[in-house]
Amino acid sequence: MSVLSRRYFMATAFAAGGLATVPGVASAQVTAFRQAVAEASARDEDLAAFYRDRDFEGIWSGTTGADRNRRNALMSTFSDASAHGLPAARYDTNAITAQLQAATTPDQQGKMEVELSRLFLQYARDVQTGMLTPSRIDAGIKREVPYRSRLGTIAAFAQSTPAAFLRSLPPSSPEYTRLMGEKLRLERLLAEGGYGATVGARKLEPGSSGQEVVNLRNRLMVMGFLDRSATQTYDATIQAAVQQYQAANGLSADGTAGESTIQQINLPLERRIQSVIVAMERERWSNRPRGVRHIWVNLTDFTAAIVDNDRVTFSTRSVVGAVQPDRESPEFSDVMEYMIINPSWYVPRSIITKEYLPMLQRNPNAVSQLVLTDSAGRSVSRGAVNFSAYNERNFPFSMREPPSQGNALGRVKFLFPNPYNIYLHDTPSQSLFQREVRAFSHGCIRLDDPFDFAYALLAKQTADPVAFFTERLNTGAETRVDLVEPVPVHIDYRTAFTNITGSLQFRRDVYGRDAKIWAALAQAGVAVRAVQG
């Protein structure tokens, strides 16, 4: 028996059933213990129901082997809470043990019985579906967290093998496992001194030399992008390492350490660990199967990918919502059901009233490619409308852009009906895809290679997806094509993520959402730690 278990055993030896050698006293002790459990659990509906079904008998406080196994497993799990990026103080085994040792009366022991159950349920919630409520952090995080039943959780635990049950609580996704491993690696690196001296230059390029090149070289070596080197000149090996770093951080991979590259390279290791911890919290919010095949849009990476069995099988650059309160793309999951080839664009009312109405008031023939329609969908002559008589609140018309080469949605859009009116689509504005930061849309996700994206989706249901798609495209008519097997879509936001090889990548916090998440985690007691190897 461990020291911790022995301490706990001694602290709870007089719990229910512990005074069997003195029957009358034992009966009174049991009654007092169960009364204390009933009173302590009454404030929590789920715990009250759990203990009521057990006639207020404990699961932690007895002297049986089953109770000891539960205590040992819980304490061992709590001691590893920091590995999951949870607050160490919330699950401080020394403090819990001291409380248990101080519980010497049946009343105190009954209260500690319920407290352990409360801590168990809190830990289960924290590690399984996250500490934070996403919508309270940022209005753009629309994610529906798959919370589990608290009553069902503790009832199942009481009938389980404790250690195995507790091990099953964190997300089982490969991404969570990889992030947890990378967190530990970076924590060990922090204990060894971190990334080292920062780079003081504003720009370094092939041919540069001196101390700042040495600092750049050293940081690239510690980060794993450069083998051991003694060069003091920005040579071909450093150029190649800079390109690798840029590719792994969403930067233009030109091999020159310009201002944005040096800014990212100089970020302290602590900041990178924070990003990983935030990514783990986000992974807990999404703790349900993503789908063997699914679409993953990472807003910070400006990409949309098709993922099959944890492997990216298709990826294209994307443009996401602009960095403005009413244009930032929301985060949520849904299911893609169909695509529309040669789509019409039904202009969102916010764009009509805020952008187009002022233009029409100045010139009724503005945005002439758009058709003005009434509430029944019938075309309305602009000459019959006094646009100056209307404002944002009372403008009674809608606007639609018919299918065309220059349509705002391009030649195809991909729909997963949702309350936010967000979808993926083509665009005639191709120049934006050459930008490093691609946040320009009104919220929807524009694709750089929408036709290839369509082919990849249609390949699951037709032998010649290119011919199938092209035939319908060439008609010029608006055509709906249902996906025989609808595909889950996850619009996510990860400033830290891995790939199947375990390689860790970082992206900029374009909307500032991860900074808000970290601030909330830190307020709850989460801290960056250094771990000795």
Secondary structure as the mmCIF struct_conf table of DSSP 4:
data_model
#
loop_
_struct_conf.conf_type_id
_struct_conf.id
_struct_conf.beg_label_comp_id
_struct_conf.beg_label_asym_id
_struct_conf.beg_label_seq_id
_struct_conf.end_label_comp_id
_struct_conf.end_label_asym_id
_struct_conf.end_label_seq_id
HELX_RH_AL_P HELX_RH_AL_P1 VAL A 3 ALA A 11
TURN_TY1_P TURN_TY1_P1 THR A 12 PHE A 14
BEND BEND1 ALA A 15 ALA A 15
TURN_TY1_P TURN_TY1_P2 ALA A 16 THR A 21
BEND BEND2 VAL A 22 VAL A 22
HELX_RH_AL_P HELX_RH_AL_P2 PRO A 23 SER A 41
TURN_TY1_P TURN_TY1_P3 ALA A 42 ARG A 43
BEND BEND3 ASP A 44 ASP A 44
HELX_RH_AL_P HELX_RH_AL_P3 GLU A 45 ASP A 53
TURN_TY1_P TURN_TY1_P4 ARG A 54 PHE A 56
BEND BEND4 ILE A 59 THR A 64
HELX_RH_AL_P HELX_RH_AL_P4 GLY A 65 PHE A 78
TURN_TY1_P TURN_TY1_P5 SER A 79 ASP A 80
HELX_RH_3T_P HELX_RH_3T_P1 ALA A 81 HIS A 84
TURN_TY1_P TURN_TY1_P6 GLY A 85 GLY A 85
TURN_TY1_P TURN_TY1_P7 ALA A 88 ALA A 88
HELX_RH_3T_P HELX_RH_3T_P2 ALA A 89 TYR A 91
HELX_RH_AL_P HELX_RH_AL_P5 THR A 93 ALA A 102
BEND BEND5 THR A 105 THR A 105
HELX_RH_AL_P HELX_RH_AL_P6 PRO A 106 THR A 129
BEND BEND6 MET A 131 LEU A 132
HELX_RH_AL_P HELX_RH_AL_P7 PRO A 134 ILE A 137
TURN_TY1_P TURN_TY1_P8 ALA A 139 GLY A 140
STRN STRN1 ILE A 141 ILE A 141
HELX_LH_PP_P HELX_LH_PP_P1 TYR A 147 SER A 149
HELX_RH_AL_P HELX_RH_AL_P8 ARG A 150 ALA A 158
TURN_TY1_P TURN_TY1_P9 GLN A 159 GLN A 159
BEND BEND7 SER A 160 SER A 160
HELX_RH_AL_P HELX_RH_AL_P9 PRO A 162 ARG A 167
TURN_TY1_P TURN_TY1_P10 SER A 168 SER A 168
BEND BEND8 LEU A 169 PRO A 170
HELX_RH_AL_P HELX_RH_AL_P10 PRO A 174 ALA A 191
TURN_TY1_P TURN_TY1_P11 GLU A 192 TYR A 195
BEND BEND9 ALA A 197 ALA A 197
HELX_LH_PP_P HELX_LH_PP_P2 THR A 198 VAL A 199
BEND BEND10 ARG A 202 ARG A 202
STRN STRN2 LEU A 204 LEU A 204
TURN_TY1_P TURN_TY1_P12 PRO A 206 GLY A 207
STRN STRN3 SER A 209 SER A 209
BEND BEND11 GLY A 210 GLY A 210
HELX_RH_AL_P HELX_RH_AL_P11 GLN A 211 MET A 223
TURN_TY1_P TURN_TY1_P13 GLY A 224 GLY A 224
BEND BEND12 PHE A 225 LEU A 226
BEND BEND13 ARG A 228 ARG A 228
STRN STRN4 THR A 233 THR A 233
HELX_RH_AL_P HELX_RH_AL_P12 ALA A 236 ALA A 248
TURN_TY1_P TURN_TY1_P14 ASN A 249 GLY A 250
BEND BEND14 LEU A 251 LEU A 251
BEND BEND15 ASP A 254 GLY A 255
STRN STRN5 ALA A 257 ALA A 257
HELX_RH_AL_P HELX_RH_AL_P13 GLU A 259 ILE A 265
TURN_TY1_P TURN_TY1_P15 ASN A 266 ASN A 266
BEND BEND16 LEU A 267 LEU A 267
HELX_RH_AL_P HELX_RH_AL_P14 LEU A 269 TRP A 285
TURN_TY1_P TURN_TY1_P16 SER A 286 SER A 286
BEND BEND17 ARG A 288 ARG A 288
BEND BEND18 VAL A 292 VAL A 292
STRN STRN6 ARG A 293 ASN A 298
TURN_TY1_P TURN_TY1_P17 LEU A 299 PHE A 302
STRN STRN7 THR A 303 ASP A 308
TURN_TY1_P TURN_TY1_P18 ASN A 309 ASP A 310
STRN STRN8 ARG A 311 GLY A 321
BEND BEND19 VAL A 323 GLN A 324
TURN_TY1_P TURN_TY1_P19 PRO A 325 ARG A 327
BEND BEND20 GLU A 328 GLU A 328
HELX_LH_PP_P HELX_LH_PP_P3 SER A 329 PRO A 330
STRN STRN9 GLU A 331 GLU A 331
STRN STRN10 PHE A 332 ILE A 341
BEND BEND21 ASN A 342 ASN A 342
STRN STRN11 TRP A 345 TYR A 346
HELX_RH_AL_P HELX_RH_AL_P15 ARG A 349 ILE A 351
HELX_RH_PI_P HELX_RH_PI_P1 ILE A 352 TYR A 356
HELX_RH_AL_P HELX_RH_AL_P16 LEU A 357 ARG A 362
TURN_TY1_P TURN_TY1_P20 PRO A 364 ASN A 365
BEND BEND22 ALA A 366 VAL A 367
TURN_TY1_P TURN_TY1_P21 SER A 368 GLN A 369
BEND BEND23 LEU A 370 LEU A 370
STRN STRN12 VAL A 371 THR A 373
TURN_TY1_P TURN_TY1_P22 SER A 375 ALA A 376
BEND BEND24 GLY A 377 GLY A 377
STRN STRN13 SER A 379 SER A 379
HELX_RH_3T_P HELX_RH_3T_P3 ARG A 382 ALA A 384
HELX_RH_3T_P HELX_RH_3T_P4 PHE A 387 ALA A 389
TURN_TY1_P TURN_TY1_P23 GLU A 392 ASN A 394
STRN STRN14 SER A 398 GLU A 401
BEND BEND25 PRO A 403 PRO A 403
TURN_TY1_P TURN_TY1_P24 GLN A 405 GLY A 406
TURN_TY1_P TURN_TY1_P25 ALA A 408 ARG A 411
STRN STRN15 VAL A 412 LEU A 415
TURN_TY1_P TURN_TY1_P26 PRO A 419 TYR A 420
STRN STRN16 LEU A 424 HIS A 425
BEND BEND26 PRO A 428 PRO A 428
HELX_RH_3T_P HELX_RH_3T_P5 GLN A 430 GLN A 434
BEND BEND27 ARG A 435 VAL A 437
STRN STRN17 ALA A 439 SER A 441
BEND BEND28 HIS A 442 CYS A 444
STRN STRN18 ILE A 445 LEU A 447
BEND BEND29 ASP A 448 ASP A 449
HELX_RH_AL_P HELX_RH_AL_P17 PRO A 450 LEU A 458
TURN_TY1_P TURN_TY1_P27 ALA A 459 GLN A 461
BEND BEND30 ALA A 463 ALA A 463
HELX_RH_AL_P HELX_RH_AL_P18 PRO A 465 THR A 475
BEND BEND31 ALA A 477 ALA A 477
STRN STRN19 THR A 479 ASP A 492
BEND BEND32 THR A 495 THR A 495
STRN STRN20 ALA A 496 THR A 498
TURN_TY1_P TURN_TY1_P28 ILE A 500 THR A 501
STRN STRN21 LEU A 504 PHE A 506
TURN_TY1_P TURN_TY1_P29 VAL A 510 TYR A 511
BEND BEND33 GLY A 512 GLY A 512
HELX_RH_AL_P HELX_RH_AL_P19 ARG A 513 GLN A 523
TURN_TY1_P TURN_TY1_P30 ALA A 524 GLY A 525
#
